[in-house]
């Protein structure tokens, strides 16, 4: 049982790290793009 729990915990941590590595850059890109678009719309 303990080995299974450790395995599940290991996978959860791995998935969380992968999510941070993949999602954070995507969110940063979206965050950088969106305000600029809004600013351009405001100028026009």
Secondary structure, DSSP 8 states (H G I E B T S, - for coil): -HHHHHHHHHHHHHHHHHHHHHHHHHHHHHHHHHHHHHHHHHH-
